[in-house]
């Protein structure tokens, strides 16, 4: 399986191997659980606005289909590689199983820079990718959703392309769509709301008063911004945030509503008045109660894990902590970790709600969506914390044990097709 060789995939495999050892999964079963069921790489030739034809590369990885269709985001980023996509698909499998969703994990990506492309070029690219994927996607096969570099409009183009192919409207082919064409209220905010809810539960567990707590958020995109605003509503003081252009810090707290206006005008947090500039690397080391890595993978590493100064590490991004850093953090009991497959599960939970609503053509209110979201996250948090305390293991190992164990048991019950 050298085709998946990538630092992020090796990291996901290391995590899996630790769990497999703990669960005593027989060697003969491990590869079946670890490696993706299906991977597609396609060439995507499109005509640019200049008239030039350029060929992009797109990937889609479906990790397993044991519990139902696969589910996962589609990202547009210049650094997209098959191994990274495969790792994200694997984590999505454990995340769906942990939260009790009837899905396997999937992920997709196109190697491109969406910030350097026009809306017309992005539409052509999205429609071409969807057309290439049609034999492998469907409401009962694989359902895509937005991720880094994609949004509601991307999903609308995908839905329209698929619907035109089959000859009728199929809103359940994607989630994260605009509400007007079958999207769910509360979907855009779901991941950030879920992160903030779980941080609040961790504060309750540790006896930290929200009104006395400070937070630092790395990555002020959709997830990071909603997390910060939600934490502020709980009473937490957000003292630093960052994006791809840099970070800002104010020990007295940032005015998030004024910051939103600044971002709308300048498209970055950098240069916000009344705050000191900091780099993303420096931001991770700011003393705080809550540290939220909400950007890319492998941000907490062997080099900085011993210098992080927080009480709660809430992994809003996928795979922000490397296995080497995990070992260091495992020897720092003062830090309570909300692992990624639990912490950022809110997005796929409400994507599941959207899919269910589309299938039955019956839609819920936002209060119903949020209530159901918090109920599912509460159950996953309680089970993970209970297993962690009962067996004296880390929250990450507990969450992965539940997720991997459920997929293993499902495969055992279904058996092996000859």
SULCORZI-V788142 format. One record per pair of residues at least 24 apart in sequence whose C-alpha atoms are under 6 Angstrom apart, sorted by the first residue. I is the first residue (numbers start at 1). J is the second residue. Records with the same first field share a line. If there is no record, write none. Layout:
I: J ; J
This chain:
4: 83
5: 83
6: 83
8: 84
9: 83 ; 84 ; 87
12: 87
19: 401
36: 62 ; 63
37: 62 ; 63 ; 64
38: 62
48: 121
57: 110 ; 111
58: 109 ; 110
59: 108 ; 109
60: 107 ; 108
61: 86 ; 106 ; 107
62: 106
63: 89 ; 90 ; 105 ; 106
64: 104
65: 104
67: 102 ; 103
68: 102 ; 103
69: 103 ; 140 ; 141 ; 142
70: 103 ; 104 ; 105 ; 106 ; 142
71: 105 ; 106 ; 142 ; 143
72: 106 ; 107 ; 144 ; 145
73: 107 ; 144 ; 145 ; 146 ; 147
74: 108 ; 109 ; 146 ; 147
75: 109 ; 147 ; 148 ; 149 ; 150
76: 109 ; 110 ; 112 ; 149
77: 111 ; 112 ; 113
78: 111 ; 112 ; 113
80: 111
94: 403 ; 404
95: 341
97: 403
98: 402 ; 403
99: 380
127: 161
130: 158
138: 173
139: 172 ; 173
143: 173 ; 174
144: 174
145: 174 ; 175 ; 176
152: 176 ; 177 ; 178
172: 355 ; 358
175: 351
184: 354
185: 366
186: 366
187: 350
190: 346 ; 347
191: 223 ; 344 ; 346 ; 347
192: 223 ; 226 ; 227
193: 227
194: 346
195: 343 ; 344
196: 227 ; 230 ; 231
210: 235 ; 236
211: 235 ; 236
213: 289
214: 238 ; 288 ; 289
215: 239 ; 288 ; 289 ; 290 ; 291
216: 240 ; 241 ; 291
217: 241 ; 292
218: 242 ; 293 ; 294
219: 243 ; 294 ; 295
224: 294
246: 270 ; 279
247: 277 ; 278 ; 279
248: 275 ; 276 ; 277 ; 278
249: 275 ; 276
250: 275
293: 317
298: 322
301: 325
311: 335
312: 336 ; 337
313: 337
314: 338
315: 339 ; 340 ; 343
316: 343 ; 344
339: 396
